[in-house]
Amino acid sequence: MTVVPTLHQGMHVRPDETYLASTPDTVLWGRLPCAADEPVLRIASGTHVTIDTVSHEGLLADQGSDPLAFFGGHGVAPDDVLDDAIAIARELTRDPADGPHVVTGPIHVEGAAPGDLLAITVLSTTPRVPYGVISNRHGRGALPDELPRGGETVSVFTPVAEGPDGLVGTLPVVEGGDRLVEFPLAPFLGIMGVAVAGDERPHSVPPGAHGGNIDINLLQVGATLYLPVQVPGALAYVGDPHFAQGDGEVALTALEASLRVTLRFDVVSRNRALAELGDLTGPLVRTDDYLIPTGMDPDLDEAMRCCVRAAIALIRARWGLDEHLAYAYLSAATDFDISQVVDQVCGVHARIRVADFDGVPREARR
């Protein structure tokens, strides 16, 4: 038995679960949903949904468009190649100008309306396969004019192993060698979003106010993503599953691999959202320890400035600090991390420790 049993579509799903498979009928390949798209699932606010997500790695044209052959070439048995990945590669076509991502949805959440927030909480993440892929493609990544050497796509097959403290990804020290570098798995979804208004589907690569390909690795189990709703029902979607990613994601992709996730979808009314978080104009992450505002722009410096402005606005709305005091706090006590620099639009996120504000008197808060 492998360290991670292969979870094919629907396998081990309980009869009482709300379940969404990733099939040619329930996914988009390279584009994100818009207001004109019909939902593949309708749910009430507060519903838990189990979703089998599919990674694009192994399906793309520069990898042969045949996951059976691609993964088989790395020693993966046919039974350990996901049936849904095979079906998507065989039955769907992708415009080369579109993004690479397989995106599942949209999901209509009853009661969600523009002005509200949709909160998506990550309840569980389970690897569906015992391997993943890290790719560097020509003209992409943080060093587009340097790597990969020779201009050919480099797709590093990365098996999963059992480490002393849990599952790890493994990379050889030299190609073909038997000495390994090991790093811990920390699964999360790179894409979580809501549909945009209008009838034009956005490209799947650049993130924005709708969320999408935000690639924030703090969105692990227990974290919640808040997104401003743009269309009735929110029309949520997910994709781009990762086993691990460092801040920056410099080589273009991180350890990309399919996940089974369970998410809770909650509608947060506009009045409650304003009282608790202020007037959000883009994604916000919440964990047990941090509130995490974001900033995005094609220019990394401007993304940083956007994130600082968002962080000041959040602190002022939630805790009532004067602007100059919020700015001072951020400089002294908050880390600003680079989410990613490889998705056309760069991302920065700030980690504001909520415990630092435990002593703020209630009357000083909005």
C-alpha positions in Angstrom: 0.0 0.0 0.0 1.4 3.4 -0.9 1.9 6.1 1.7 -1.1 8.0 0.1 -3.9 5.8 -1.2 -5.3 7.0 -4.6 -8.7 8.6 -4.2 -10.6 8.2 -7.4 -13.8 10.1 -8.1 -16.4 9.4 -5.4 -14.3 6.8 -3.6 -15.0 6.7 0.2 -17.6 9.6 0.0 -20.2 9.2 2.7 -23.9 9.0 1.6 -24.7 12.0 3.8 -22.0 14.3 2.3 -22.7 17.0 -0.2 -20.2 16.0 -2.8 -19.0 17.7 -6.0 -16.9 15.7 -8.4 -14.6 17.3 -11.0 -15.9 16.0 -14.3 -15.9 17.4 -17.8 -19.4 18.7 -17.0 -18.5 20.5 -13.7 -15.2 22.1 -14.5 -13.8 25.0 -16.6 -10.2 24.6 -18.0 -8.3 27.9 -18.1 -11.1 30.3 -17.4 -13.1 31.3 -14.3 -16.9 31.5 -13.9 -18.8 34.7 -14.6 -22.4 35.8 -14.0 -23.7 34.1 -17.2 -22.6 30.6 -16.0 -25.1 28.1 -14.7 -24.2 26.6 -11.3 -23.3 23.0 -11.1 -24.4 22.9 -7.5 -26.9 24.9 -5.3 -26.5 25.0 -1.6 -27.7 26.8 1.5 -25.4 29.1 3.4 -23.5 27.1 6.0 -23.4 23.9 3.9 -20.3 21.7 4.0 -19.2 20.5 0.5 -16.7 17.8 -0.3 -15.0 18.5 -3.6 -12.5 16.3 -5.5 -10.2 18.8 -7.2 -7.9 18.0 -10.1 -4.4 19.4 -10.7 -3.6 20.6 -14.2 -0.1 19.1 -14.0 0.2 16.1 -16.2 -2.7 17.2 -18.4 -1.1 20.0 -20.3 0.0 20.0 -24.0 3.7 20.5 -23.1 3.4 17.3 -21.0 1.7 15.3 -23.8 -2.0 15.9 -22.9 -2.1 12.3 -21.6 -1.9 11.9 -17.9 -1.7 8.1 -18.2 1.4 8.3 -20.4 3.0 11.3 -18.5 2.7 9.7 -15.0 3.3 6.2 -16.3 6.6 7.5 -17.6 7.5 8.3 -14.0 6.6 4.8 -12.8 3.0 5.5 -11.7 0.7 2.5 -12.2 -2.4 3.1 -14.3 -4.6 2.5 -11.3 -2.9 5.4 -9.5 -3.7 7.9 -12.2 -7.0 9.7 -11.4 -9.9 8.7 -13.6 -11.3 12.3 -13.6 -7.9 13.7 -14.7 -7.9 11.2 -17.6 -11.5 12.2 -18.6 -10.8 15.9 -18.5 -7.7 15.6 -20.7 -9.6 13.4 -23.2 -12.9 15.2 -23.4 -12.1 18.9 -23.0 -10.1 21.2 -25.1 -8.2 24.2 -23.8 -7.4 27.3 -25.8 -3.6 27.7 -25.5 -4.2 31.4 -24.7 -6.1 30.5 -21.6 -4.7 29.6 -18.2 -3.7 26.0 -17.2 -6.0 25.5 -14.2 -8.9 23.1 -13.9 -11.5 25.0 -11.9 -14.5 23.3 -10.3 -17.8 25.1 -10.1 -19.6 27.4 -10.0 -21.6 26.8 -6.8 -24.7 28.9 -6.1 -25.0 29.9 -2.4 -28.5 30.9 -1.5 -28.9 34.4 -0.2 -25.6 35.7 -1.3 -26.0 39.2 -3.0 -23.6 41.9 -4.2 -22.4 43.8 -1.1 -22.3 40.7 1.0 -19.2 38.6 1.7 -18.8 34.9 1.0 -16.8 33.2 3.6 -15.1 29.9 2.5 -13.7 27.9 5.4 -11.3 25.0 4.8 -12.4 22.1 7.0 -10.2 19.3 5.5 -7.6 18.6 2.8 -6.7 15.1 1.7 -4.1 14.2 -0.9 -5.7 12.1 -3.7 -2.4 10.7 -5.1 1.0 9.9 -3.7 2.9 12.3 -6.0 2.9 15.8 -7.5 4.7 18.0 -10.0 6.7 21.2 -9.8 7.1 22.9 -13.2 9.1 25.7 -14.7 8.0 26.9 -18.2 9.9 29.1 -20.6 9.3 32.8 -20.2 7.6 32.3 -16.8 8.5 32.3 -13.2 10.6 34.7 -11.2 13.6 34.3 -13.6 11.9 34.1 -17.0 15.1 35.0 -19.0 17.3 32.6 -17.1 15.4 29.4 -16.3 14.7 26.8 -17.5 18.0 26.5 -19.4 17.4 25.7 -23.1 13.8 26.9 -23.1 12.1 23.5 -22.6 9.5 22.9 -19.9 11.0 21.3 -16.8 8.4 19.2 -14.9 9.9 17.7 -11.7 8.0 14.6 -10.7 7.8 14.7 -6.9 6.8 11.6 -4.9 5.3 11.8 -1.5 6.9 9.9 1.4 6.3 9.4 5.1 8.7 11.6 7.1 9.3 11.6 10.9 6.6 14.3 11.4 4.2 13.5 8.6 4.0 13.4 4.8 6.9 15.0 2.9 7.7 15.8 -0.7 10.9 14.4 -2.0 13.4 15.9 -4.5 16.7 14.3 -5.6 19.9 16.3 -4.9 21.0 15.6 -8.5 18.8 14.4 -11.4 18.6 10.6 -11.2 20.4 10.4 -7.8 19.2 8.6 -4.7 20.0 11.3 -2.1 16.8 13.2 -1.3 15.8 16.6 -0.1 12.6 16.3 1.9 10.1 19.1 2.8 6.8 19.0 4.7 3.4 18.9 2.9 1.0 21.8 3.7 -2.0 21.3 1.4 -4.2 24.2 0.3 -6.1 25.4 -2.7 -4.4 28.0 -4.9 -7.7 29.1 -6.5 -10.8 30.0 -4.4 -13.1 32.7 -5.8 -16.4 34.1 -6.8 -17.8 34.9 -10.2 -17.4 38.3 -11.8 -20.3 40.3 -13.2 -21.0 40.2 -16.9 -20.7 37.5 -19.4 -17.0 37.3 -20.0 -15.1 34.5 -18.1 -11.8 35.8 -16.6 -8.5 34.2 -17.4 -7.6 31.7 -14.7 -4.1 33.0 -14.0 -4.2 36.6 -12.6 -5.9 37.0 -9.2 -8.1 40.0 -8.3 -11.0 41.3 -6.2 -12.8 38.1 -7.2 -10.1 36.0 -5.6 -9.2 33.3 -8.1 -5.5 32.3 -8.3 -4.4 34.1 -5.1 -1.9 31.3 -4.1 -1.9 32.2 -0.4 -0.4 29.2 1.4 -2.0 30.2 4.7 -5.3 28.9 3.4 -4.8 25.5 5.0 -7.2 23.6 7.3 -9.0 26.0 9.7 -8.5 29.1 7.6 -11.3 31.2 6.1 -11.3 33.3 2.9 -13.6 36.3 2.7 -14.6 37.5 -0.8 -16.8 40.4 -1.8 -19.8 38.9 -3.6 -20.2 40.3 -7.2 -23.2 38.4 -8.5 -26.4 36.9 -7.0 -25.6 33.5 -5.4 -21.8 34.3 -5.4 -21.1 31.4 -7.9 -18.1 30.1 -6.0 -15.4 27.9 -7.4 -12.1 26.3 -6.4 -9.1 24.7 -8.1 -5.3 24.7 -8.4 -4.7 22.2 -5.5 -1.2 22.3 -4.0 0.6 19.9 -1.6 3.0 22.7 -0.7 4.2 26.1 -1.7 6.8 28.6 -0.5 5.8 32.3 -0.5 6.7 33.6 -3.9 6.2 30.4 -5.9 9.2 31.4 -7.8 9.5 28.6 -10.4 6.0 29.2 -11.7 4.3 26.3 -10.0 4.8 24.8 -6.5 4.1 21.2 -5.6 0.9 20.8 -7.6 -1.3 17.8 -7.0 -4.9 16.8 -6.7 -6.8 17.2 -3.3 -10.1 16.2 -1.8 -11.3 19.1 0.2 -14.2 19.8 2.5 -15.3 23.5 2.6 -18.0 25.4 4.4 -19.7 28.2 2.5 -21.2 31.0 4.6 -22.9 34.3 3.5 -21.8 37.3 5.6 -24.3 40.1 5.4 -23.1 43.5 4.4 -23.9 45.1 7.7 -22.1 42.4 9.6 -19.1 42.6 7.2 -18.8 46.3 7.6 -18.9 46.1 11.4 -16.3 43.3 11.7 -14.0 43.8 8.7 -14.7 47.2 7.1 -15.5 47.8 3.5 -13.5 45.0 1.8 -12.6 45.5 -1.8 -10.6 42.3 -2.2 -9.8 38.9 -0.6 -9.1 38.7 3.2 -7.9 35.6 5.0 -8.5 34.7 8.6 -6.8 32.1 10.7 -6.8 31.4 14.4 -3.9 33.8 14.9 -4.0 36.3 12.1 -6.2 38.6 10.0 -4.6 38.7 6.5 -5.5 41.5 4.1 -4.1 41.3 0.6 -2.7 43.6 -2.1 -2.5 42.8 -5.8 -1.0 44.6 -8.8 1.2 43.7 -11.8 3.9 45.8 -10.1 5.1 44.2 -6.9 5.9 47.5 -5.3 2.3 48.7 -6.0 0.9 45.4 -4.7 2.8 46.1 -1.4 1.4 49.6 -1.2 -2.2 48.2 -1.8 -1.7 45.7 1.0 -0.5 48.3 3.4 -3.6 50.5 2.6 -5.9 47.4 3.0 -4.2 46.6 6.4 -4.6 50.2 7.7 -8.3 50.2 6.6 -8.9 46.8 8.3 -7.3 47.9 11.6 -9.2 51.2 11.7 -12.5 49.5 10.9 -12.1 46.6 13.4 -10.3 48.2 16.3 -10.7 52.0 15.8 -7.1 53.0 15.7 -6.2 56.4 14.3 -4.6 56.1 10.8 -1.1 57.1 11.9 -1.2 54.7 14.8 -2.4 51.8 12.6 0.5 52.6 10.2 3.0 52.6 13.1 1.7 49.3 14.4 2.1 47.7 11.0 5.6 48.9 10.7 6.5 47.5 14.2 4.6 44.3 14.4 3.3 43.0 11.1 5.0 40.8 8.5 4.2 41.5 4.9 4.8 38.4 2.8 5.0 37.9 -1.0 2.1 35.5 -1.9 3.4 34.9 -5.4 5.3 36.8 -8.2 4.4 34.4 -11.1 0.7 35.0 -11.9 0.9 38.2 -14.1 -0.6 40.1 -11.1 1.7 39.9 -8.1 0.3 39.3 -4.6 1.3 40.5 -1.1 -0.4 39.6 2.1 0.0 40.9 5.7 -0.2 38.9 8.9 -1.9 41.0 11.6 -1.8 39.2 14.9 -5.3 39.4 16.5 -3.9 38.7 20.0 -2.1 42.0 19.9 -5.5 43.7 20.1 -6.9 41.8 23.1 -6.3 44.7 25.3 -8.1 47.3 23.2 -11.2 48.4 25.2 -14.5 47.5 23.7 -15.6 51.2 23.5 -12.6 51.9 21.2 -13.9 49.4 18.7 -16.4 50.2 16.0 
